[in-house]
Amino acid sequence: TISIISLSLSLSLAASLCYQEYSEVVQNREILLPLPPLPQVLLHPHTLPPSPRLSISACSTTLWQDLPGVRKSPELEELNEDESLFQVRFEVVTSEASYCRSLDIVVENFVMSKQLNVILSSQDKNWLFSRLNDVRAISHSFLSQLEEAVENDIMRFTVCDTIIKHCPRFKNVYVPYLTNQSYQDKTYQRLMEESHEFRRVVEKLERNPVCQRLPLRSFLILPFQRITRLKLLVQNIVKRTAPKTKDEAQAIKAMKLLEKMIQDSNESISQMKNIESLVTLNAKVDFECRTLPLISQSRRLVREGPVTELRDFSLKDREEERNVYMHLFNDYLLVSLRKEGGRFTVIDHAPVSELRVENCKFKLHSLQKNLFHLHMPQKALLLRTDTQANKLRWISALSRPYPEIDFSAVQGMCTSCFKRNCRVKVNILMLI
């Protein structure tokens, strides 16, 4: 039928563009000119086939209202809803088609490259490409159902019900992928700097016309861009949908599910960074006092920095003070002496719940200012900061309650994390 053919023509344009270029075309759609045909992605026999709905090689507009099946429909004049609403819904479909094409390229050209598979260790490949195959599979499934919805009723199709249906699967692949981002970036940087063969092969693969002169890195960040873009599109749908309707309720539900998934990803990323910082610190500290196991999934760093401890109130001799370094976590405080090579010797530690801090508003001997008292279980410290602002920040940080964080809902697995700077190997919880 005319509507299905026009849809295929329109989606073929979106699918001919890499997702990195798609938004630029959308922004300039008023001056959109016919584009030359682009090279087709050569798929291996055992991989996902291209969508049959995207198989027509032609260029057409991506505006919903300009589709022949829409222009010629008698329902257009009777449509009560804003045409821009359908355009935003249609953009969810066309942008997903472009996104799927880019995922096809990165998987077929890079992930499945025999040359890269020879060079990369299994761990490096896992960190570099994470779950791109899974992201690609769910995106193709999502696109297929979006296209089906449009073809079934091009005049009254919706997309938020399809988004709601796919959100659980999105969460299963996107949260681990986004969490892995820091490892992905570090692995890429390390391989580019240390492996001449890796750099040579990647640059060769990037010259493949199918990549349209786009670097590997631009493909690796696509899932980050897509999930944010999808949330913004749904927000626009909510704004344009008639209030107190079933469609509005669906749009709001889809928006909240996407926002929750992004929030979960941010929390997982934050947790991973906290564990990384604890692993790094753990390799740099020695305990002069009772040892405290530092690496904990619920521990996060609140504040750190140097302060001066005044060891004698008379202050007649500058040697009666010493520089100490404090690491304040949500559950514990470490007081350390800084050593050469960025190391620390912990001289005392205490639970945050047992700390008490007092501001010193007076000046001792008119020479000292920015002072505060820190009361620990076994002793009290008189501390000085370099500025009044720093003193107030420390007092505020030490005065706050820091409840335990429950990460029990986050699924983790133990993986080996290599710290090249300190040449130690530790096991940390990491989402893969």
N, C-alpha and C positions, 0 to 999 in steps of 0.2 A: 504494500500500500504506500501511498504518497508519504504519510507521516513517518513510517518506519524507514523508508529510503532517505528522507530528509534528515532524520536523526542519524543514520549511519554516515551520511555525508558530513554532518557537523562534527560528529565524534571523531571522524577520521582526521580532521584538522587538529583536534586536541591531541590525538594519539600520535600525530606526526611530530609534535613538539615535545622536547624534554621538559620535565616539570620545572627545571631551573629557569626556562624561558617563558613558561606559560603565563605567569602573572604579568610580565611585560606586555605580552600580546593583548591580554585582557584589558590592561590599562589604555592601550592604544587601539582598541577595536574600532573606533570611529574612522581610522585611516587604514584599516586592515586591507592589505593587497594580497592577491593570490601568491602563494609561496611555492617554490619549486619542490617537486617530490623529493623526499628524503630517503636515504638508504633504509631498507627494511632490516629488522633485527633477525639474524639467523639463529633460529632456535634449535637446540639439540633434540633428537627424537624423543628423549625421555622427559623433557621438561614441559612446562605449561604451554599449550598452544595459544596463539593470539585469539582474542575474542572474535567470533565471526561477524559481530556487529561492527567491528572496526576494520573490516577487510577491504573496504572500498577505498581505493587511492584517489582521493579528490579533495579539493579545498572548498570550504564553505564557511559561512558565518557561524559564530558560536552564540549568537543572540537567539534566545528562544522565540521571541515574537517575530523573527524573520524567517523561521522555518516554514517551508511551503505548506506543510501539514497544519501549521497554526494559522498562517495568513488566510488560507482558503477555508478554514473551518467556520461554519455558521455559529458555533458556540462562542467565538471570540467577542462578538458584540454583546452577548448575554453574560459575559464573565463579570462577576461582581467583585472579584479579588483584584488587587493591584498587579499589573503585569510584571512589575519589578520583582514581586515575590516569586513568580515562576522562573524569572531569569536567574535569581539567586539559587533556587533549587536546581536549575539546569546547570549552573556553574559547578555545583557539587559533582555532577556527573562528568562534565567535560574536563574539569581539573583532575578528577580521579583517573580518567582515561590517560591524560598526560603523565600523571604520577606513575601509573602502571607501566607505561612505556619506559620511563626512566629506570624503574626497578628491573624491568626485563634487561635493559642494557647493562646495568651494574652486575647483575647475576650472571648473564650470559658471557659478558666480555671480561669480567674481572674474577668474580667468585669461582667460576668454572674454568678459568684459564689453566691449562695444563702446565704452562711455564711457571705461573705463580704457585701452583700446588707443589711443584718440585722444590721451590725455594723456601716456602713458608713451613715452619713447624706447625703441628696441630694446635698448639696453644696460641701462637701468633695469629694463625688463621681464625681461630675462635674469637680472639680479642678484636681483630681487624674487621671481620665481617659479621660478627655476632650472630643474629638471627635474621639476616636479610632474606633468606629463603622463606622463612615463616612469614615475614612482613609481606613479601611478594605474594604468597599464596592467599593470605587473607584479603589483600587488596584486590586481587583478581576476582575472588568470590564476591566481595562487596560491589565491585564495578558491575559484574554480571547481573546482580539483583537490582542495582540502580537502573541499568539499561532496560531491564525487563519491566520495571515499574513505569518508565517513560513510554515504552512501546505499547503497553497495555492501555494507557490513557494519556496521550500527550497533552491534553488540555487540562487535566485535573490531577496530574501525578503528584505524589509526595515523596520525600526522601528521609524524613526524620524517623519514620517507623523502621526503615531499613538500617539506619544508623543505630537505633536502640537495639535492634536485634543483633548487630555485630559488635556492640561495645564490649561484651565479655571476652570475645576473641581478640579484639583490639588490645584490651588490657593485658592479656596473656603474652602478647608479643611486643607491644610497644614499651611497657614498663621495663622489662629486661633490656631491651635495646637502648632506651634512653639512659638507663642506669650504667650501661657499659661504656658510655660516651668518653669518659676520661681515659679509660684503658685503651679504647679505640684510637683516640688522638695521640696518646703517648706511644702506642705501638707503631702507628704510622710515622711519627716523627723519628723514632729510633731507627726504624728500618730504612727510611729515606737517608738518614745521616750515616748509618753504619754499614748498610748493605748496598754496594754498588750494583750488584746484579738485580736486586729488588727495584732500585730506582730505574735501571735500564729497561726492565720489563714493563713496569708501570707506565713509563713515558712512551714506550712503544704501543701499548694497549690504548693509551689516551689519544694516540694519533689515528686510531681507527675512525673512519668517517662516521660510524654509527654514534660515536660520542659527541659529535658536533662541536669539537674543540673544547669540551668541558672536562675538567680534571676529575680524577677519582674522588678527591675529597668532597667535591660538590655533590656527588652521588651518595656518599656516606651520610651526609647530614640531611638527606631528604625526609626520612621519617620524623625528624624533629620539626622541620618546616611544615610537613603535611598535617600533623595532628593539631598544630596551632592554627593553621589555615582553616582546617575543617571546623574548629570551634568558632572562629570568627564568622564563617559562612552561616553556621547555625544561629549565631547571635543575630545576624542580619535577617534570617528567616523569622526569628521570634519578633523582631521589631516590625516586620511587614505583615505578620499574620493577624487576622481579626481576633480581638480579645474575646475571652470566655468561649472559645470554640474547642472542638476536639483537636483540630490541627495545632492550635496554640499550646494545648496541654502536651501534645507529643513533642513539639519543638522545644518547649521548656525542659521536658524530661531528657531529651537528647543532649541539650546544652549542659545540663547538670551532670550527666554521665560523663561527657567529654571533659568538663572542668574537674570532676573528681579524678579521672584518669591522669590528667596533667598534674594535679595535686599529689597523687600517689607517686607519680614519677619523680616529682621534685623532692618528696620526702625520702624516696629510695636513693636518689642521687646524693642528698644531704647525708644520709646514713653512710653511704659508701665513702664519701669524703671524710667524714668523721673517723671512720675506721682506718682509712689511709693515714690520716694525721696521727692517730694513736700508734699505728705500726711504725711510722717514721720516728716518733718521739720515743717509743719503747726501745728502739735501737740506739738511742743517744743518751739514755739515762743510767746512772748508777745510784744505788741507794746506800746512803750512810746510815739511815735509820731502817726501820722495819720495811721489808719489800712490799710494794703494792702492785698487784697485777693490773696493768694499764689497759689492755685491750679488752673492751667490753662493748657489746652491741648497743647497749643503752646509754653509753657515755658520750657526751659531746663537749667540746671546748667552748667555754663562754667568753673567757678573756685571758690574755697572757701579756707579760711585759716585765721590764725591770723596775725595781723600787730600791730605795736605800733603807737599810735597817740601822737605827740608832741604838747602839748597844749600851750607852751610858748617858744618862740624862744631863750630866754636867757638861758634856760636849767641849771639854777643854782641849781635847786632842782629836784631830781629824781621824786618827787610827781607830777611834772608838765607834766607827761606823763601817759598814760593809755593804757592797752591792749584792742584792739577791734577785732571783728571778721567780715570778709566780705564774703557775699554770692553774687557772680556775676552771674546773669542769662543772657540769650540772650536779655532780654528786660529791666531788672531792676537790681539795686544794693541795697543790704541791708547792713547797718552798724549796728553791734550789740555789746552788752556787754555779755560776757559769764557768765552764772550763774551755781549754783550747779545742779547736776543731768543732765548735758548735755543740759540745757535749754538756751535760748537766749532772751535778751530784745533788741528789735530793737529801736535804737535811731534816725535813719535817713534812708531814702531811696529815690532813684531818678531814673528816666528813664535813660537808657544807652545813649540815644540820647542827653541828657543834661549834660553829664559828659565831663570833659576835664582833661587830665593828663599831668604833666610836670616832667621831670627828673631833679633832683638836683645833679649836678656834683661836687659841692663844699662840703667841710666839715665845719660844724659849730663848732667853738671853737676847731677845730682839734679833737673833740671827737666823733662826729656823722658822720656816713656814711650810705650808702644804703637808702638814703632819696628820696622821690618824693612827689610832690604836687598833690592832687586830688581836683579839683574844682567841687563842686556840686551847684545846683541852689541857695541855700540860704547861703552857706558858703564854705570855702576852708579848706582842711585838710592837715597837714604836716605829712606824714607817713614814718615809718621806718620798714624795713624787716630784718630778721636775716642774710640773705646772699645777695650778689650782684645778684646772679642768680635768687633768688626769686623776687627781685625788678624788674628785667628786665621782668620776666614772668608776673608780675602784670601790668606793664606798657603796655606790648604787649596786654594782655587780655582786659584791659580797653580802649585801643585805637581802637580796631576792631569794625566794624559795625556788628551787629547781626540781620539780617533780620528776619521777622516773618516767621515761618514755617507753611505751609499749610497742615493740616491733614484732610481737609474736605473730601478727597477721602477715608479715612479709616472709615469703618463702626464700630461703637462701641455700646456698651450697658452698662447700669448702673448696677453695681453689688455691693454687700456688701463685703467690705474688712475688715477683723478683724485684728487689730493691737494688738497682745498679749502683747507687751512690754509696751504700754501706755494705754491699756485697753479702747481704744476708737474705735467706729465703724464709718466709713466714707463711703460715696459713691464715687466711682471713675469709670472712663470709662475703661472698660476692654473688650478685644475681646475674645469671647467665641465661 
